[in-house]
């Protein structure tokens, strides 16, 4: 499908670009893209859709897209130290958007060997409890970037569930205690949980435990050595067996159960959650299929496009959805790995444009004003190219 900028036909272009992490938000990028389009095609209908894939930037993107609000509250970080963290409430007043990294993230604590044995998702549970108090009953939870490997036990402790050892005492917080759990008491959990739905957004497909499980694949980056990783993995296996015995739910091999240090599996077991590809979940929530209907072009992108983009990232998710309606998709990026060109085109991207006109330092590339100008200029060149092609 080609672009036909004419007086007889008003063009429709949809902008859905992920944030350039540490540089520009999804909304800021959409503004730059819109400026570039309208500088060349002033009569164009431009629709901006803040977008994310469940990772960093998801709260901001969905709050912007739904005209919601940010809620900040005191919680506990992965080592149970007091901090302030934020989550989003969508414009419907019923949906909470939570990034577990806001309260349970690796960036919140200093790197230290052995941290992963003690870190907890308690703070994420505190955010869920607050959102319930605010009236939310629908939850979208992004589980990337965690400092934890406690299978969501800390989260459930904050929601009123007791995990006790063989003496009937509540176990300590952190992954080190998983093997000590003998009983799961839900008697005092928040009663509102039975009215809530939980959707887990992740691009991780690792199982709960085993060689490809949460502890073995992600434990070392969270401070675990080989011995500690083995202890954590055995704890995860033990917990999965206890969950199967008490509830009949087998979470051991479910794809994504190992996401967020087992948070995915914990949410399935205790919150009856569904796990989905982040970008697919968010596009579905925003009714993206309907938004792009009748569009002549979709512009997407992310800070770096490489082989990882093929696995659950925004540009490819957008491209595959647009392909079902035969809409071309162009991507912009701050950095492009050209070795993935063929696969990215096969995934549905018509073309990919790096925004920087010349080699520059990373420091310069990350300057928001500089990136904003280059995004606008790149989009102008793309629009000029299309209009010139059509005129010929």
Buried (B, 14 or more C-beta within 10 A) or exposed (E): EEBEBEEEEEBBBBBBBBBBBEBBBBBBBBBBBBBBBBBBBEEBBBBBBBBBBBBBBBBBBBBBBBEBEEBEBEBBBBBBEEBEBBBBBBBEEBBBBBBBBBBBBBEBBEEEEEBBBBBBBBBBBBBBBBBBEBEBBBBBBBBBBBBBBBBBBBBBBBBBBBBBBEEEEBBEBBBBBBBBBBBBEBEEBBEBBEEBEBBBBBBBBBBBBBEEBBBBBBBBEBBBBEEBBBBBBBBBBBBBEBBBEEEEBBBBBBEBBBBBBBBBBBBBBBBEBEBBBBBBBBBBBBEBEEBBEEBBBBBBBBBBBBEBBBEBBBBBBBBBBBBEEEBBBBBBBBBBBEEBBEEBEEBBBBBBBBBBEEEEEEEEBBBBEBBBBBBBBBBBBBBBBBBEEEEE
